[in-house]
């Protein structure tokens, strides 16, 4: 536009007529004009007009057919309401004054050109199909733009697996599937309904597991953006920013993968920030984030805009954790704001931040300093619960057939978005009397970088409980199950599930208990699968050493007995518990201490509900809840704080937990670590790896736990997050050639 014309337009804006000024005031008073949306459709709008976008709409926007909010189209309103057109009324003013009360149609309905009867296909993962390092996912609505996208893809210099969804129109002369396969014969291509925009078709691939195992995923769609005056230019900039020059794109992609704390790569200018971008999506976004326990501060919105980007697996895991299906998305009516798809777009930024990840723009990948990967632990242990099989004592105390699963299935939500019950997937409701289950557990653990299970050993003055899994394992030498023992030397009480403190099985420490216990475990130590972490000494852990009378004498008696049993010296450790027992433990008595989150890590500042600060929960609490909720991320921060680390014994093994929630045992009296998900677990592991491993005893890492299902402290695959916890752990603990990213 020529300078003279720009000056003329500005003058026209300044000296608007009284009628135009009145209409602009009416827009402001109505609350229906969305400033952020309107200015967002005009990215090059001069700052003069941004000072009063309502006046700009009245003078220029409405005559051009621009939308005042995501749900109102002036042209569509006149088309569907011919009486307004005949009266030559301003469409949006008519809607404000009467149309909204009459439920008038405000935008074009879904095109009649769309083929009826399409359904989302049932997808299956082919485990035999080889995977490339990267995946590209494309959604085609405007099929005429396929050649533009295909050209970008064809010139790239990295291998990728292609997944394409498309909406079939009656006007298509050639099936889009054939067009895609003509260029990319190995692509996975499916017709889908016009439902959930480009977002749900992407999630449909993700939820089925087709996008698992890739180092990074590129998401594209035929973004025409007819509501923007620069729609074509915007789309081309979005795509070129992530799939531009092939040499530069390959270089950026490798840097993106190596940047461990990056979640998204977007085109320049597509990291949107600021509350002005909320539109009408606040509450819907909050509801989505509640599903994965991610708090939302409306003042700190930042997200990857345009729905065209590269993303990392951590973000994908959280997206899958939303468990969104077709019913969560509205019927398509060409809405431009306020839908589940728009809320998902904004939720992505909060997911990124919760996981400690950043959103990088394209040019930043050229200059961003890539930190070296953190050190990997020298040895990784996970606590292991053998409770998953019936025993006579549990039948008597809790009812016939009771196992850990009995309580797990009874969990009920304690707050909005609370995922209870927490149920297993891959291994199902297993019975540990079936020793093959332990073989599969060991295989899964090894793939994630876990070196051994520390199995709880229940011994009460000569009486064993829950011993069948390990005893049967000793009879199956061919099963590779690396383990060592932790004597769980607490009395069993009925308050285990929040009931009375009645003692069910006492730990009385009768004379000679230490030698008797040591002799009992010696047979396990002689098994070749029993771990000697330092290569020489069998390892043994005591859960509550200060519960033992005269701990120093007891430990000496144990060590002497093991020498008599031909085991030589034993590497002896103890758990750092948050409640001190009656018998102080002398310094240096144990070779090492085990950190066991959340014990000792919940500071006053962490409490969200039930603590000294009252109810500060981000999500509404169920009436009758009388337990405790604390912030998972606060616990994680405390674990790497200088003051906390300074107070630890010198020979402490650093510990971490994937989550904690004993609702299944204690119901409304539960203790819950709010905000635990694969993203925050990853953030904790990242911080711990960079700050604690070099100080941890022999560089080891300890995890609480492998399978404490009733406390939601488990790494095993579950319904909401699948195998995400194991994949996150593998990133920091598995050998580089076997670790996923």
SVG drawing of the C-alpha trace seen along z (x, -y; Angstrom):
<svg xmlns="http://www.w3.org/2000/svg" viewBox="-36 -13 71 89">
<polyline fill="none" stroke="black" stroke-width="0.4" points="0.0,0.0 1.3,-3.4 2.2,-5.9 -0.5,-8.3 -3.2,-5.6 -1.9,-4.5 -2.1,-8.1 -5.6,-8.4 -6.7,-5.2 -5.2,-6.3 -6.9,-9.7 -10.2,-7.9 -9.7,-5.8 -9.0,-8.8 -12.0,-10.8 -14.5,-8.0 -18.1,-9.0 -20.3,-9.2 -22.2,-6.1 -19.0,-4.2 -17.8,-5.3 -21.1,-4.2 -20.9,-0.8 -17.4,-0.3 -18.5,-1.2 -21.3,1.3 -18.8,4.0 -16.6,3.3 -19.6,3.4 -21.0,6.7 -18.0,8.8 -18.4,10.7 -15.6,9.0 -12.4,11.0 -9.4,8.6 -6.7,11.3 -8.5,13.4 -9.1,10.4 -5.6,9.0 -4.2,12.5 -5.9,12.8 -4.2,9.6 -0.5,10.2 0.7,7.1 -1.9,4.8 -0.4,1.3 0.0,0.4 -2.4,-2.5 -5.2,-0.1 -4.2,2.3 -5.0,-0.6 -8.7,-0.3 -9.3,2.9 -13.1,2.5 -13.0,-0.7 -10.8,1.0 -13.4,3.8 -16.3,1.4 -14.5,-0.6 -12.5,2.0 -12.9,5.5 -16.6,6.2 -16.9,4.8 -14.0,7.2 -15.8,10.1 -13.3,10.5 -14.4,12.3 -14.8,10.5 -14.4,13.8 -13.8,17.5 -17.5,18.4 -18.9,15.5 -18.6,15.0 -20.2,11.9 -20.6,13.5 -22.1,16.7 -24.4,14.7 -25.8,12.8 -26.1,15.9 -28.0,17.9 -30.1,15.0 -31.3,13.3 -33.7,11.0 -30.6,9.3 -29.1,9.0 -32.3,7.5 -32.4,4.9 -28.8,4.0 -28.0,4.3 -24.5,4.6 -24.3,8.4 -22.4,8.4 -24.5,5.6 -27.7,7.5 -26.3,10.5 -25.3,8.6 -28.8,6.9 -31.1,9.8 -29.5,12.6 -27.8,14.3 -31.0,14.4 -32.7,16.0 -30.0,18.6 -29.2,17.5 -26.6,19.4 -23.3,17.6 -21.0,19.6 -21.1,22.0 -21.9,25.6 -19.7,28.5 -19.6,28.9 -22.1,31.2 -19.3,32.3 -17.8,34.5 -18.5,38.2 -20.9,39.6 -20.2,42.7 -16.5,42.4 -15.3,43.7 -12.0,43.6 -10.3,46.9 -9.1,49.5 -5.4,49.3 -2.9,52.0 0.9,51.8 2.9,54.2 5.8,55.2 7.8,56.7 7.8,53.5 11.1,51.7 11.1,48.1 12.9,45.1 14.3,42.7 11.6,40.1 8.0,40.0 6.0,37.5 2.2,37.2 0.1,35.3 -3.7,34.5 -5.2,33.7 -8.4,31.7 -7.6,29.4 -6.3,32.1 -5.2,29.5 -2.3,28.7 -1.0,32.3 1.5,31.6 3.0,28.6 3.5,30.8 4.8,33.8 7.4,31.6 8.7,30.5 8.9,34.1 10.5,35.5 13.5,33.1 14.4,33.9 17.6,35.8 16.5,37.9 14.6,41.2 11.1,41.1 7.9,43.1 4.9,41.3 1.4,41.5 -1.4,39.7 -5.1,39.1 -7.5,37.5 -11.1,36.4 -12.8,37.8 -14.9,35.3 -17.5,36.2 -15.7,33.9 -12.4,35.8 -11.7,37.2 -8.9,39.4 -8.9,41.0 -6.3,39.0 -5.0,42.4 -3.8,43.1 -2.2,39.7 -0.2,40.2 0.9,43.8 1.9,42.7 4.6,40.5 5.3,42.5 4.4,46.2 5.3,47.2 3.1,44.6 0.3,45.6 -2.8,43.8 -6.4,43.8 -9.6,42.0 -11.1,40.4 -14.3,38.3 -14.0,34.6 -13.9,34.5 -11.4,33.0 -9.7,30.9 -6.1,32.1 -5.7,32.7 -7.8,35.8 -6.6,37.7 -3.0,37.1 -4.1,38.4 -5.8,41.4 -2.4,42.5 -0.7,41.7 -3.3,43.5 -2.9,46.6 0.8,46.7 1.8,46.1 4.0,43.1 5.8,44.8 9.6,45.3 10.5,42.4 13.2,39.9 11.1,37.0 7.7,36.6 6.8,33.9 3.2,32.9 1.8,31.2 -1.7,30.4 -3.1,28.5 -3.5,25.3 -5.5,22.9 -6.7,20.5 -9.4,18.8 -10.1,16.5 -6.7,14.9 -5.8,12.4 -2.3,14.0 -3.4,17.6 -1.2,19.0 1.8,17.0 1.4,18.2 1.1,21.9 4.2,21.7 6.2,20.0 5.1,22.7 6.1,25.6 9.3,24.0 10.4,23.3 10.5,27.0 11.0,28.6 12.8,26.0 16.3,26.3 17.1,30.0 20.7,29.5 19.7,27.0 16.7,29.0 18.8,32.2 21.3,30.2 18.6,28.6 16.9,32.0 20.0,33.6 20.5,30.6 16.8,30.9 17.2,34.5 20.4,33.9 18.8,31.0 17.5,33.2 15.5,30.4 13.6,29.3 10.1,30.4 9.0,28.5 10.6,27.1 8.4,24.5 8.9,22.0 10.2,18.5 7.4,16.4 5.3,19.4 6.1,19.6 3.1,17.5 3.2,16.1 0.9,14.0 -2.6,14.1 -3.9,12.3 -3.9,15.6 -6.4,17.4 -9.5,16.5 -12.3,18.6 -10.2,21.6 -9.3,21.1 -11.7,23.5 -11.5,26.2 -7.7,26.1 -7.8,26.3 -10.1,29.3 -7.7,31.1 -4.6,30.4 -6.5,31.7 -6.5,35.1 -2.7,35.3 -2.3,33.3 -0.6,30.3 -1.4,27.0 -2.3,24.0 -1.5,20.3 -3.5,18.3 -0.9,15.5 1.8,17.6 0.4,18.9 3.1,20.0 2.5,22.6 3.5,23.8 1.0,22.1 -0.2,23.2 -0.3,26.9 2.7,27.5 5.8,28.5 8.3,31.2 7.7,32.7 9.6,35.0 8.3,38.3 7.8,36.8 5.1,34.5 3.5,37.3 3.3,39.4 1.4,36.6 -0.9,36.2 -1.7,39.8 -2.2,39.5 -5.1,37.2 -7.0,40.2 -9.0,38.2 -11.4,39.9 -13.8,38.8 -16.5,38.0 -14.2,35.4 -14.3,33.3 -17.2,31.2 -19.0,31.8 -17.3,29.8 -19.0,26.4 -15.9,24.4 -15.4,23.0 -12.3,20.8 -12.0,20.8 -13.3,22.5 -13.1,26.1 -11.2,29.1 -8.7,28.8 -7.9,25.2 -7.6,26.1 -5.2,29.0 -3.0,26.5 -2.7,24.3 -2.3,27.2 0.9,28.2 2.8,25.3 1.9,26.3 2.9,29.9 6.2,28.7 6.9,26.6 5.8,29.3 8.3,31.7 11.1,29.1 11.2,28.8 11.4,25.7 9.8,24.6 12.5,23.6 12.0,21.6 13.8,22.6 16.6,20.1 17.3,20.7 18.3,24.3 21.2,22.8 22.6,20.9 21.3,22.8 24.1,24.3 23.5,28.0 24.4,29.3 26.2,32.7 24.0,35.6 24.1,36.1 26.0,39.1 24.3,42.4 24.0,44.2 26.6,46.9 23.9,49.2 20.1,48.9 17.9,50.7 14.1,50.7 12.2,51.8 10.0,54.9 6.9,56.0 6.1,59.7 2.5,59.2 0.8,60.3 -0.4,63.7 -2.9,65.1 -1.7,66.4 -3.6,67.9 -2.7,64.9 -4.2,62.4 -7.3,64.5 -7.8,64.4 -7.1,60.7 -8.6,59.2 -10.8,61.8 -10.6,64.8 -8.4,64.3 -6.9,61.0 -3.8,59.8 -2.4,56.3 -4.8,56.2 -7.8,56.3 -7.2,52.8 -5.9,51.4 -9.2,52.0 -11.1,50.3 -9.4,46.9 -11.8,43.9 -11.0,40.3 -10.2,37.7 -10.1,34.6 -11.1,33.3 -9.1,35.2 -7.8,37.8 -7.1,41.0 -8.3,43.8 -8.3,46.8 -4.8,47.2 -4.9,50.4 -2.2,52.4 -1.9,53.2 1.0,55.2 1.4,57.6 -2.2,57.6 -3.4,58.6 -0.5,61.1 0.0,63.8 3.7,64.0 3.3,67.7 3.6,67.9 7.4,67.5 7.3,66.6 5.8,63.2 9.1,62.5 11.0,63.3 9.0,60.8 9.4,58.2 13.1,58.6 13.2,58.3 11.2,55.0 13.3,53.6 16.6,54.4 15.4,52.6 14.9,49.5 18.3,49.7 17.4,51.3 20.1,53.7 18.4,55.4 15.3,55.6 15.5,55.1 12.8,57.6 11.1,57.1 11.8,60.0 9.1,60.6 10.6,62.5 9.0,62.4 11.2,64.3 11.4,67.3 8.0,67.0 8.1,66.1 5.3,64.4 4.9,63.8 7.9,66.1 6.5,68.1 7.7,66.0 11.4,66.1 11.3,69.7 9.8,70.7 12.4,68.6 15.2,70.6 13.7,73.7 14.0,72.0 17.6,71.3 17.0,70.6 15.0,67.4 17.2,64.3 15.9,62.3 18.7,60.2 17.8,59.4 18.8,58.9 16.8,58.5 15.5,55.8 14.3,57.1 11.0,55.3 11.3,55.5 8.1,53.6 5.2,55.2 2.2,55.6 -0.7,53.5 -4.2,53.0 -3.5,49.3 -1.7,50.4 -5.0,49.5 -6.0,46.6 -7.9,48.6 -7.0,49.3 -3.5,49.9 -4.2,53.5 -1.1,55.6 -1.5,58.5 2.0,59.9 4.4,58.6 8.2,58.1 9.3,58.9 13.0,59.3 13.4,62.3 16.9,63.2 19.0,64.4 16.8,62.8 19.7,61.3 21.6,64.6 18.4,66.4 17.4,63.8 20.9,63.9 20.8,67.7 17.4,67.6 18.5,65.3 21.9,67.1 20.3,69.5 19.2,66.7 22.6,65.1 24.2,68.3 22.0,68.1 24.1,66.8 21.3,64.3 21.7,62.6 23.5,59.4 27.1,58.5 27.0,54.9 30.6,54.2 31.6,57.5 32.4,59.3 30.0,58.8 26.3,59.9 24.1,56.9 21.4,56.8 19.2,53.9 17.4,53.3 14.2,51.2 14.0,49.8 17.4,50.4 16.5,48.1 13.5,50.4 16.0,53.2 17.2,53.2 20.9,52.5 21.4,52.1 25.2,52.2 25.1,55.7 22.5,57.0 24.5,56.0 27.6,57.5 25.7,60.8 24.4,60.8 27.8,60.2 29.4,63.0 26.6,65.4 27.1,64.7 30.8,65.3 30.0,68.6 27.7,69.4 30.6,69.1 29.4,65.8 32.3,63.6 31.6,59.9 28.2,58.6 27.5,55.1 24.9,53.9 22.6,50.9 19.6,49.3 16.7,47.1 16.6,43.4 13.2,43.3 11.4,40.1 10.4,41.3 13.2,42.1 12.9,45.4 13.7,46.0 17.3,47.2 19.8,44.6 22.1,46.0 25.8,45.3 27.5,43.4 29.3,45.7 27.3,48.8 26.1,49.4 28.0,49.4 25.3,47.2 21.9,45.6 19.0,45.7 17.0,42.6 13.3,43.6 11.1,40.8 8.7,39.4 10.2,40.1 11.9,37.0 11.3,35.0 7.9,33.3 8.6,29.9 6.0,27.5 6.0,25.5 5.0,28.7 1.6,29.2 -1.4,28.4 -4.2,29.9 -4.3,31.1 -1.1,29.2 -0.4,26.1 -1.4,23.7 -4.9,25.1 -6.3,26.0 -4.1,24.8 -5.0,27.5 -5.1,26.6 -8.1,29.0 -11.3,29.2 -11.1,31.7 -13.8,34.3 -16.0,33.6 -14.9,35.7 -11.2,35.9 -9.2,35.9 -5.8,36.9 -2.8,35.0 -1.9,33.8 1.5,32.3 3.3,31.1 5.3,33.7 7.5,31.0 8.3,29.4 9.5,32.8 11.6,33.2 13.2,29.7 13.9,30.4 15.7,33.6 18.3,31.6 18.5,28.6 21.8,27.8 20.4,27.7 18.8,31.1 21.8,32.8 24.1,31.3 22.1,33.0 22.3,36.5 24.7,39.2 27.8,39.2 27.2,42.7 23.6,42.2 22.2,43.7 20.1,41.0 16.4,42.0 13.5,41.0 9.8,42.1 7.7,42.1 4.6,41.1 3.0,41.7 -0.7,42.0 -2.0,44.6 -5.7,43.9 -6.2,47.6 -5.2,48.4 -6.4,45.4 -9.3,43.9 -10.2,40.4 -7.3,40.5 -4.7,41.0 -1.4,39.3 -1.0,38.1 1.9,36.5 -0.1,34.3 1.4,33.6 3.2,36.9 3.2,37.8 5.8,39.0 6.8,35.4 7.5,34.4 9.2,37.8 11.5,37.0 12.2,33.5 13.2,35.0 15.4,37.6 17.1,34.9 17.8,32.7 18.9,35.6 21.2,36.9 23.0,33.6 23.3,32.8 23.1,35.9 24.7,38.9 28.3,37.7 27.5,37.5 25.5,40.7 27.1,43.7 29.2,45.2 27.1,43.3 24.0,45.5 20.3,44.7 17.4,46.2 13.7,46.1 10.7,46.4 9.3,48.6 8.9,51.2 5.4,52.4 3.8,50.7 0.5,50.5 -1.6,49.6 0.7,46.6 0.9,45.7 4.7,46.0 5.3,48.2 7.2,48.4 5.1,51.2 2.8,50.2 -0.6,48.8 -3.7,47.9 -3.3,44.1 0.4,43.8 1.3,47.2 5.1,47.9 5.9,44.2 7.7,44.4 10.0,47.1 10.7,45.1 11.6,42.1 13.8,44.1 15.6,45.6 16.5,42.2 18.6,41.6 19.6,45.1 19.8,47.5 22.9,48.0 22.8,45.3 22.3,47.8 19.1,49.2 17.7,46.1 14.7,44.3 14.6,40.5"/>
</svg>
